[in-house]
């Protein structure tokens, strides 16, 4: 396809943040722990946990059950009418995806501006001494939220994220979920409902006062046309971005830094909820997040992986009372969009799955 190289470049932009992320740092556990705890050798910790007979039986048994279930499904490939109807219904929600994405990052960005942090609550700044940063984040958030100059503002948001990453603190990768959402909005625009859509309708109508002074509605029409070939890759972009985020959370936050994970288990007395070894909690959570992330990157049972991610987000956020919910709203929006759109091109589901419609999964209609 003529625009495949451009689409792959967009996906590479998301994957590059994953490469930056592979370093000894903590991810979202920073939101609920104040220190890193006593140093723990990650490899020795993993070997110790998995060498326990009970832990090995739990991981081995559950892994075999999951693999056997997936293998049986792929062998039989049953047509479950309920699933087919659900997928076809979700395809009709494609035009609402930009709205989902705008809400999911608009609210957190406004919150970041008022509370004084750079994308992630761990990267704070003094609002009194940095009023321009405060105005920048609040302005980006409100414009995205209302869908005003969406593509321009999304580009500003991406440049701001890159500036924080390269010049301020590489730790902003813990909020890397903003990257695929902003890239998707740059491709899709504001969608419906949005200020862009309303103003375009007014500006395009002959005889309107706004149409006489509006300088940008022709630019929006041009951008809609130029971005049209990339729209089909938006589902791929979102699931890969979400998958990289999950792999980061599982690998770097938990498996590479088990000390912080153990602190979370101790702080919230999670062994009282499920009475198992604390190490089993940490390793199990890490491996689960990595597995979900890899499934999303490969586009393997994509909607199922997105549904599992909802469960993980919900139990984490509402089970840990002092975890900042606002900082995770983008992940909920990302999961909602992936569940709605499915895998998109360049995926296992598209190559080997059973499409809901003859023309394929996940159609995002043009504005």
Residue pairs with C-beta under 8 A, 6 or more apart in sequence:
1 229
2 229
3 229
3 230
6 229
6 230
7 230
7 233
7 236
7 237
7 345
10 183
10 187
10 230
10 233
10 237
11 233
11 236
11 237
11 240
11 346
13 179
13 183
14 179
14 180
14 183
14 237
14 240
14 241
14 244
15 240
15 244
17 165
17 173
17 176
17 179
17 244
18 176
18 244
18 247
18 248
20 165
20 170
20 173
21 173
21 176
21 244
21 248
21 252
22 248
22 251
22 252
23 170
23 252
24 252
24 256
24 257
25 170
25 171
25 173
25 174
25 252
25 257
26 33
26 36
26 174
26 252
26 253
26 257
26 260
27 174
27 248
27 249
27 252
27 253
28 174
28 249
28 253
28 323
28 328
29 253
29 254
29 257
29 260
29 261
29 263
29 264
30 120
30 122
30 174
30 260
31 121
31 122
31 323
31 324
31 327
32 264
32 267
32 320
32 322
32 323
33 260
33 263
33 264
33 267
35 263
36 257
36 259
36 260
37 259
37 260
37 262
37 263
38 259
39 259
40 257
40 258
40 259
40 262
42 255
42 256
42 257
42 258
45 258
45 279
45 282
45 283
46 255
46 258
46 283
48 279
49 55
49 277
49 279
49 280
49 282
49 283
50 56
50 59
50 283
52 277
52 280
54 277
55 276
55 277
55 279
55 280
55 283
58 276
58 280
58 284
59 283
59 284
59 287
70 301
74 352
77 354
79 354
84 356
87 303
87 342
87 356
87 361
88 356
88 357
90 303
90 339
90 340
90 341
90 342
90 356
91 342
91 356
91 357
91 361
91 362
91 363
93 340
94 340
94 341
94 362
94 363
94 364
94 365
95 191
95 192
95 364
95 365
96 191
96 192
96 340
97 184
97 188
97 191
97 234
97 337
97 340
97 341
97 364
98 147
98 150
98 184
98 185
98 188
98 189
98 190
98 191
98 192
98 194
99 147
99 191
99 192
99 193
99 194
100 333
100 336
100 337
100 340
101 181
101 184
101 185
101 188
101 333
101 334
101 337
102 144
102 145
102 146
102 147
102 150
102 185
102 190
102 191
102 194
103 145
103 329
103 333
104 181
104 329
104 330
104 332
104 333
104 334
104 336
104 337
105 141
105 144
105 157
105 178
105 181
105 182
105 329
105 330
105 333
106 141
106 142
106 144
106 145
106 146
107 141
107 145
107 326
107 329
108 141
108 326
108 327
108 329
108 330
109 137
109 138
109 140
109 141
109 144
109 157
110 137
110 138
110 141
110 142
110 145
111 141
111 326
112 118
112 119
112 137
112 141
113 133
113 134
113 135
113 136
113 137
113 138
113 139
113 141
114 127
114 134
114 138
115 121
116 124
116 125
116 126
116 127
116 130
116 134
117 123
117 124
117 125
118 124
118 125
118 133
118 137
118 164
118 168
118 169
118 172
119 161
119 164
119 172
119 175
119 178
120 171
120 172
120 174
120 175
120 327
121 324
121 327
122 171
122 174
123 164
123 168
123 169
123 171
123 172
125 133
127 133
127 134
136 160
137 160
140 153
140 156
140 157
140 160
142 148
143 149
143 150
143 153
144 150
144 153
144 154
144 157
144 185
146 194
146 195
147 190
147 191
147 193
147 194
147 195
147 196
147 197
148 190
148 194
148 195
148 196
148 199
149 196
149 216
150 185
150 189
150 190
150 194
150 196
151 185
151 186
151 189
151 220
151 223
151 227
154 182
154 183
154 185
154 186
155 186
157 178
157 182
158 179
158 182
158 183
158 186
161 172
161 178
161 179
161 182
164 172
165 172
165 173
173 248
174 248
175 327
175 330
176 241
176 244
176 245
176 248
177 241
177 242
177 245
177 330
177 331
177 334
178 330
179 241
180 237
180 238
180 240
180 241
180 242
180 334
181 238
181 241
181 330
181 333
181 334
183 237
183 241
184 234
184 237
184 238
184 337
186 227
187 227
187 230
187 231
187 233
187 234
187 237
188 227
188 231
188 234
188 364
189 196
189 220
189 223
189 224
189 227
189 367
190 196
190 197
191 197
191 367
192 367
196 220
197 367
199 210
199 214
199 217
200 217
200 220
200 221
202 208
202 210
202 211
202 214
203 210
203 211
203 214
203 217
204 211
204 217
205 211
211 217
224 366
224 367
228 366
231 364
231 366
232 344
232 345
232 364
233 344
233 345
233 346
234 341
234 344
234 364
235 338
235 341
235 342
235 343
235 344
235 345
235 361
235 362
235 364
236 299
236 343
236 344
236 345
236 346
236 347
237 344
238 334
238 337
238 338
238 341
238 344
239 296
239 297
239 299
239 302
239 306
239 338
239 343
239 344
239 347
240 296
240 297
241 334
242 293
242 296
242 306
242 309
242 331
242 334
242 335
242 338
243 292
243 293
243 294
243 295
243 296
243 297
243 298
244 293
244 297
245 293
245 331
245 334
246 289
246 290
246 292
246 293
246 296
246 309
247 289
247 290
247 293
247 294
247 297
248 293
249 289
249 293
250 285
250 286
250 287
250 288
250 289
250 290
250 291
250 292
250 293
251 286
251 290
253 260
253 261
253 286
254 260
254 261
254 282
254 283
254 285
254 286
254 289
255 282
255 283
255 286
255 287
255 290
258 279
258 282
258 283
261 281
261 282
261 285
261 286
262 278
262 279
262 282
264 270
264 320
265 271
265 278
265 281
265 282
266 278
268 319
268 320
270 278
270 281
271 277
271 278
271 281
274 281
288 312
289 312
292 305
292 308
292 309
292 312
294 300
295 301
295 302
295 304
295 305
296 302
296 305
296 306
296 309
296 338
298 347
298 348
299 343
299 344
299 346
299 347
299 348
299 349
299 350
300 347
300 348
300 349
301 349
302 338
302 342
302 343
302 347
302 349
303 338
303 339
303 342
303 343
305 338
306 335
306 338
306 339
307 339
309 331
309 335
309 338
310 332
310 335
310 339
313 328
313 331
313 332
313 335
316 323
317 323
317 325
317 328
340 362
341 361
341 362
341 364
342 349
342 356
342 361
342 362
343 349
343 350
343 353
343 361
343 362
344 350
344 361
344 362
349 361
350 360
350 361
353 361
355 361
357 363
